[in-house]
Amino acid sequence: MILALFVFLTAIVLTVLFIKLNNTKIFLASLAIIGVLATIGICIQKPVMHKNFSLSIIDYLIKFNNDGSITTTKQTTTTTIKEDKEQ
């Protein structure tokens, strides 16, 4: 959160400097440096990429028998992804 606020405020300052100085090369170089620093900061913070979730797939199988009757089968496959406890 603090990193996002820092990047936002820095972008505002750079935009104001760009308007005053009207130097495109300095502005673009500064944005590139801030982008690299923000990327490194996000990687260092080790953000939580996914929350725990469960995925259920429900299959209905319909079988037509020789005598004309129909048999239905319900099959449920559940996949659960949990957080690693290694830290």
C-alpha positions in Angstrom: 0.0 0.0 0.0 2.8 2.4 1.0 4.7 1.4 -2.2 1.7 2.2 -4.4 1.3 5.6 -2.7 5.0 6.4 -3.2 4.8 5.5 -6.9 1.7 7.6 -7.3 3.1 10.7 -5.6 6.4 10.3 -7.5 4.5 10.2 -10.8 2.7 13.4 -9.9 6.0 15.1 -9.1 7.5 13.9 -12.3 4.6 15.1 -14.4 4.8 18.6 -12.8 8.6 18.6 -13.6 7.9 17.5 -17.1 5.4 20.3 -17.7 7.9 22.9 -16.3 11.1 21.6 -17.9 9.5 20.2 -21.1 12.2 17.6 -21.4 10.9 14.3 -22.6 14.1 12.2 -22.2 14.4 13.0 -18.5 10.7 12.3 -17.9 10.7 8.9 -19.7 14.0 7.9 -18.0 12.6 8.8 -14.6 9.4 6.8 -15.2 11.4 3.8 -16.3 13.6 4.0 -13.2 10.5 4.3 -10.9 8.9 1.3 -12.7 11.9 -0.9 -12.1 12.2 0.2 -8.5 8.5 -0.5 -7.9 8.8 -3.9 -9.5 11.7 -4.8 -7.3 9.8 -3.5 -4.3 6.8 -5.6 -5.1 8.9 -8.7 -5.5 10.7 -8.1 -2.2 7.4 -7.8 -0.3 6.4 -11.3 -1.4 2.7 -10.5 -2.0 0.0 -13.2 -1.6 -0.8 -14.2 -5.1 -3.8 -16.4 -4.5 -6.2 -16.9 -1.7 -7.3 -20.5 -0.8 -10.0 -21.7 -3.1 -11.8 -24.8 -4.1 -12.9 -25.8 -7.6 -15.7 -28.3 -8.1 -16.4 -29.9 -11.5 -19.7 -31.7 -11.8 -20.2 -34.2 -14.7 -23.6 -35.7 -15.5 -23.2 -38.8 -17.6 -26.2 -40.0 -19.5 -26.3 -43.6 -20.8 -29.0 -44.9 -23.1 -29.6 -48.6 -22.4 -30.5 -51.3 -25.0 -34.0 -51.6 -23.4 -34.7 -47.9 -24.0 -34.2 -46.8 -20.4 -31.8 -44.0 -19.4 -29.3 -44.1 -16.7 -27.7 -40.9 -15.3 -24.6 -40.7 -13.2 -23.4 -37.7 -11.3 -19.6 -37.4 -10.8 -18.0 -34.6 -8.8 -14.3 -33.7 -8.9 -13.1 -31.3 -6.3 -9.7 -29.5 -6.4 -8.5 -27.5 -3.3 -5.6 -25.2 -3.3 -4.2 -24.4 0.1 -1.6 -22.0 1.3 1.9 -23.4 2.0 2.8 -23.3 5.7 6.6 -23.0 4.9 7.8 -19.6 5.9 
